[in-house]
Amino acid sequence: MNPTIPPPTSYDVVAYPSYTHPQTHPGRLGVIGELFGLAPARADRCRVLELGCGNGSNLVPMAEGLPGSEFVGIDLAARPVAHGQCMIQDLGLRNIRLQQGNLTEINQDWGKFDYIIAHGLFSWVPAGVREEMFRLCRRHLQPQGLAFISYNSLPGSHLRLMLREMMLFHVRGIADAPERIRQALALTRFLAESQIARDEYQLWMKAELERILEHEAGHIFHDELAEFNQPCFFTQFVEQAGRHGLQFVGEADFFEMSTHGFTESACASLTQIGPNRLLREQYLDFLKCRRFRQTLLCHQEAALKPEAQAEAVVNLLVASQAKCASDEGAAHPGPARVYTTPKGATCTTDFPLGQAALSVLEQHWPMPLPFAELARLAVSHEAQTCGAPRPEGGASPQLAAFLLELFGAGLVEFRTCLPPIARVASERPVASPLARSQAQHGDVVSSRFHQAVKVEDEVGRFLLIWLDGTMDRPALSEKIRALFQARDTQAFSDPEDPATVQKIRLELEQNLAKLAGLGLLVA
Ligand SMILES: C[S@@+](CC[C@H](N)C(=O)[O-])C[C@H]1O[C@@H](n2cnc3c(N)ncnc32)[C@H](O)[C@@H]1O
């Protein structure tokens, strides 16, 4: 008997551009759980289920980086799943399974999971499937497990719905997928170019239309023109979750719960709302005009703390890309200094131990440091630069509270476990097999920090492909020389020429350091 071939879905017809979602990694989900008093499973020894996993772009890198954990994905569309299954086979991964099917078919045989992820699914499926997502989270989550569900939230989504309705009107009666995309883009371009920006409505429209025009065609087809796109208020979402025995833990991006950056009076008004966290979150959505949420849920019976606990920070690993605005400040902790990250997060602090910790973290970026090690290094940095030794053990609570505040402001990152990467390139460097395979098809690869990384440099991309652990520095240098020679036949023809040797050695070391810094090399 032939196996039944599932009918093609819209995701079989037009591919959805999928990438890794760093905020869904169990090592990051676990952080939020720990801060609010849960005891989630360790990322390197857990079971993860992803609903609507597509081609496994999110799950495969996790499985490759966490060989002691088990990953299961399900998606209705057969084509992306088959694509992901090929990748899993090529990489020889044994701790991951992708299955074509409807999430409504998941039954007891699938067992319990420590983490359940549903990214970009909830708002785009019919009401019955949304209900089933909560039901299965309740049924399949371990007692201390965490579910991640992202969804379009109100009031912010009203703005986006307005444009969606215009697009749907314009493509009415068009069944052909490429033509729907073409027409939706034509309307968006027409509207964007015709806005004279006379009033606030037109100003906002122009910005929003230009944002849509930056999207890939597959995103426009599935996100804007989808049959379902049902946003909801945060309180509606948590009420529905509550009816299924689930409660709100927090947002996957911790800074999204913070009032950092709002006026003092806005923060004071939010505090007056009282101890009801859920209501405070709802008013934050009004303040931020939030359009998208990434909410973590757990069992209603789990004992949660009402606020994030600074004590929990001592069990975590810390990383930060923040730099002191003045060079002098980086070297000498002292009076108020301003710190910023490349993404624009900023803070001012006059806490010398905090300044010392940020200086240590900057030196170690992108490697996360266990809190105890960071505290030790920060104390010694502070003593060296300020000459005032701290009493033994007195630093931890203050430093933990400081780091939690910075986590809320988006200046530091926390993890529950160290990613398996090589900090420096070894004698015969090895790149992650997944990144090597991805580099053969394009310049976007998945790092062991679970981030989509663009390797724009041609030498860097070729190095990734070659770094299988068999080549030493002379062999890699010769490969680079041949690459350069192919570009410019005259300049690099003599492998003995000292200038050539020097240039290539520099090129090799710089690129290896860059790849190590991006979390693409493995031990
Ligand atoms: C917008 S895409 C998101 C893909 C991926 N999670 C991401 O965020 O990049 C939604 C995915 O959910 C899948 N899907 C929709 N309804 C489903 C269902 N009832 N059961 C399983 N998968 C479903 C679609 O086939 C599609 O691959």
Ligand as a Chemical Component Dictionary entry (heavy atoms), coordinates in Angstrom:
data_LIG
# 
_chem_comp.id                   LIG 
_chem_comp.type                 NON-POLYMER 
_chem_comp.pdbx_formal_charge   0 
_chem_comp.three_letter_code    LIG 
# 
loop_
_chem_comp_atom.comp_id 
_chem_comp_atom.atom_id 
_chem_comp_atom.alt_atom_id 
_chem_comp_atom.type_symbol 
_chem_comp_atom.charge 
_chem_comp_atom.model_Cartn_x 
_chem_comp_atom.model_Cartn_y 
_chem_comp_atom.model_Cartn_z 
_chem_comp_atom.pdbx_ordinal 
LIG C1  C1  C 0  4.780  31.281 9.611  1  
LIG S1  S1  S 1  5.475  29.695 9.526  2  
LIG C2  C2  C 0  6.622  29.748 10.850 3  
LIG C3  C3  C 0  7.740  28.784 10.688 4  
LIG C4  C4  C 0  8.790  28.865 11.799 5  
LIG N1  N1  N 0  8.245  28.449 13.053 6  
LIG C5  C5  C 0  9.357  30.256 11.882 7  
LIG O1  O1  O 0  8.962  31.011 12.783 8  
LIG O2  O2  O -1 10.213 30.616 11.071 9  
LIG C6  C6  C 0  4.192  28.663 10.188 10 
LIG C7  C7  C 0  4.474  27.178 10.046 11 
LIG O3  O3  O 0  3.474  26.461 10.780 12 
LIG C8  C8  C 0  3.034  25.359 10.016 13 
LIG N2  N2  N 0  1.665  24.987 10.447 14 
LIG C9  C9  C 0  0.528  25.679 10.261 15 
LIG N3  N3  N 0  -0.523 25.029 10.807 16 
LIG C10 C10 C 0  -0.038 23.896 11.367 17 
LIG C11 C11 C 0  -0.604 22.801 12.088 18 
LIG N4  N4  N 0  -1.917 22.753 12.317 19 
LIG N5  N5  N 0  0.201  21.808 12.502 20 
LIG C12 C12 C 0  1.544  21.847 12.248 21 
LIG N6  N6  N 0  2.133  22.854 11.577 22 
LIG C13 C13 C 0  1.361  23.863 11.140 23 
LIG C14 C14 C 0  3.127  25.847 8.591  24 
LIG O4  O4  O 0  3.194  24.771 7.664  25 
LIG C15 C15 C 0  4.393  26.687 8.624  26 
LIG O5  O5  O 0  5.535  25.934 8.312  27 
# 
loop_
_chem_comp_bond.comp_id 
_chem_comp_bond.atom_id_1 
_chem_comp_bond.atom_id_2 
_chem_comp_bond.value_order 
_chem_comp_bond.pdbx_ordinal 
LIG C1  S1  SING 1  
LIG S1  C2  SING 2  
LIG S1  C6  SING 3  
LIG C2  C3  SING 4  
LIG C3  C4  SING 5  
LIG C4  N1  SING 6  
LIG C4  C5  SING 7  
LIG C5  O1  DOUB 8  
LIG C5  O2  SING 9  
LIG C6  C7  SING 10 
LIG C7  O3  SING 11 
LIG C7  C15 SING 12 
LIG O3  C8  SING 13 
LIG C8  N2  SING 14 
LIG C8  C14 SING 15 
LIG N2  C9  SING 16 
LIG N2  C13 SING 17 
LIG C9  N3  DOUB 18 
LIG N3  C10 SING 19 
LIG C10 C11 SING 20 
LIG C10 C13 DOUB 21 
LIG C11 N4  SING 22 
LIG C11 N5  DOUB 23 
LIG N5  C12 SING 24 
LIG C12 N6  DOUB 25 
LIG N6  C13 SING 26 
LIG C14 O4  SING 27 
LIG C14 C15 SING 28 
LIG C15 O5  SING 29 
# 
